Every structure is written in structure tokens, then in C-alpha cells.
């Protein structure tokens, strides 16, 4: 009869060891953030003057693109001639970026009487729409787990 109890105690200690290993695995997984952010840098080139702001809007869905409303990340950086860089920490996914040089600092992309932009602007992938803004799909880029820099020329 003692042999039966002895076998059960081995079995119980094996179960305890397995439970301890499982707990350690779960604890190590919990230490890795589920929504880990990736460094995403937007470089804007072609800034002609040091007046106003360069406005950047990063979108994760087509909904409001390219308008700043609905952007998951945005920034307004004081303009300076040449190129500016702005970093964001975002989870991996598909994004599209819209930028413009708000030369007069009024917070909106000024347009003429037919709706064409009067201020320099650009989009990720450096796409240009014909008589319209490009779609989210046209400007979309994939952000993985490695840092990514997107270069956008404005004109």
C-alpha cells in the first residue's frame, strides 16, 4: 500500500513542477506588452520658409483620411527651411500619413475657389491624387515591429 502512496506523491510533485513551469511561462508572457509600440518617424522635406507650422496627421483607417479628425497621432511643428522629423510610438499596423505646411498658422489647409490647396502638402508613399486627395489605400504603409521612417516631400 505504501507503494501506491509513493507513486501518487511522485505524480503530485510532477504536477506541482509542471504547474510551476506553466506559471513561469505565463508570467514571462505577461511581462511583454501586448500592444507594444514601434518607433515610426515622419520626415517632411521641401519646407521653403520658417513661418507657420508643419502639420502631420497619421491615420489607421480610411474614415477621415486625410483630414486631421480621426488621426491616431498628430503633431504641429514650427516650420523651418529644409526638412523636419517627428517621431511617434505606434502599434504595428497599416497607416497613412497626410502633411501640410500651414504657412499662415490658421490650423487648416487653405484652398482656392475650386478647392485646390494653396499651401504645400504631401502624403505617405509620396502619392498625388488627380483632382482629389489620394485614398487611404494609395497612401497606406505597413508598420511592423522594426522602426520605420517615412519620407514625404511637400509641394
CORFEN-V725701 format. One record per residue. N is the residue number from 1. RES is the residue in one letter. SS is DSSP state (~ for helix, > for strand, _ for the rest). PHI is phi in radians with two decimals (none if undefined). NEAR is the number of other ideal C-beta (glycine too) atoms within 8 Angstrom. Layout:
# CORFEN-V725701
n: [N,N]
res: [RES,RES]
ss: [SS,SS]
phi: [PHI,PHI]
near: [NEAR,NEAR]
This chain:
# CORFEN-V725701
n: [1,2,3,4,5,6,7,8,9,10,11,12,13,14,15,16,17,18,19,20,21,22,23,24,25,26,27,28,29,30,31,32,33,34,35,36,37,38,39,40,41,42,43,44,45,46,47,48,49,50,51,52,53,54,55,56,57,58,59,60,61,62,63,64,65,66,67,68,69,70,71,72,73,74,75,76,77,78,79,80,81,82,83,84,85,86,87,88,89,90,91,92,93,94,95,96,97,98,99,100,101,102,103,104,105,106,107,108,109,110,111,112,113,114,115,116,117,118,119,120,121,122,123,124,125,126,127,128,129,130,131,132,133,134,135,136,137,138,139,140,141,142,143,144,145,146,147,148,149,150,151,152,153,154,155]
res: [X,X,X,X,X,X,X,X,X,X,X,X,X,X,X,X,X,X,X,X,X,X,X,X,X,X,X,X,X,X,X,X,X,X,X,X,X,X,X,X,X,X,X,X,X,X,X,X,X,X,X,X,X,X,X,X,X,X,X,X,X,X,X,X,X,X,X,X,X,X,X,X,X,X,X,X,X,X,X,X,X,X,X,X,X,X,X,X,X,X,X,X,X,X,X,X,X,X,X,X,X,X,X,X,X,X,X,X,X,X,X,X,X,X,X,X,X,X,X,X,X,X,X,X,X,X,X,X,X,X,X,X,X,X,X,X,X,X,X,X,X,X,X,X,X,X,X,X,X,X,X,X,X,X,X]
ss: [_,~,~,~,~,~,~,~,~,~,~,~,~,~,~,~,~,~,~,~,~,~,~,~,~,~,~,~,~,~,_,_,_,_,_,_,>,>,>,>,>,>,>,>,>,>,>,_,_,_,_,_,>,>,>,>,>,>,>,_,_,_,_,_,_,_,_,_,_,_,_,_,>,>,>,>,>,>,_,_,_,>,>,>,>,>,>,>,>,>,>,_,>,>,>,>,>,>,>,>,>,>,_,_,_,_,_,_,_,_,>,_,_,_,_,_,>,_,_,_,>,>,>,~,~,~,_,_,_,_,_,_,_,_,_,~,~,~,~,_,>,>,>,_,_,_,_,>,>,>,>,>,>,_,_]
phi: [none,-1.13,-1.11,-1.13,-1.12,-1.10,-1.08,-1.13,-1.18,-1.10,-1.10,-1.16,-1.19,-1.14,-1.15,-1.11,-1.14,-1.11,-1.15,-1.14,-1.12,-1.08,-1.11,-1.14,-1.12,-1.08,-1.10,-1.20,-1.21,-1.17,-1.28,-1.58,-1.09,-1.24,-1.86,-0.96,-1.59,-2.04,-1.23,-2.23,-1.94,-1.90,-1.86,-2.03,-1.97,1.71,-1.33,-1.59,-2.43,-1.65,-2.35,1.28,-2.23,-1.72,-1.85,-2.13,-2.25,-1.85,-1.97,-1.87,-2.67,-1.25,-0.51,-1.80,-1.03,-1.69,-1.10,-1.14,-1.08,1.47,-1.22,-1.45,-2.68,-2.66,-2.68,-2.22,-1.96,-0.96,-1.23,-2.60,-0.99,1.84,-2.30,-2.15,-2.25,-2.36,-1.74,-2.37,-1.90,-2.28,-1.22,-0.94,2.85,-1.71,-2.38,-2.36,-2.09,-2.12,-2.34,-2.68,-1.64,-1.38,-1.05,-1.70,1.18,-1.56,1.46,-2.31,-1.38,-1.27,-2.24,-1.51,-1.14,-1.76,1.65,-1.36,-1.07,-1.75,-2.00,-1.07,-2.61,-2.94,-2.40,-1.00,1.16,0.88,-1.43,-2.23,-1.46,-1.65,1.07,-2.88,-1.29,-1.15,-1.40,-1.01,-1.10,-1.20,-1.64,-1.16,-2.35,-1.73,-1.84,-1.68,-1.65,-1.67,-0.95,-2.38,-2.04,-1.91,-1.85,-2.18,-1.65,-1.80,-2.73]
near: [4,5,6,7,8,8,8,8,8,8,8,8,8,8,8,8,8,8,8,8,8,8,8,8,8,8,8,8,7,6,5,7,4,4,5,8,7,14,9,14,12,15,11,16,10,10,15,6,9,6,7,10,10,16,13,15,13,15,17,7,7,8,6,8,14,10,9,9,5,9,11,7,9,9,8,9,9,6,15,7,7,6,8,11,9,10,8,11,7,13,8,8,8,8,14,15,15,17,15,13,16,16,10,8,8,6,6,5,8,8,8,6,3,5,5,6,9,6,11,12,12,13,17,13,9,9,9,6,9,4,3,5,8,11,9,10,6,10,16,11,12,7,12,7,5,5,7,11,8,11,7,14,9,14,6]
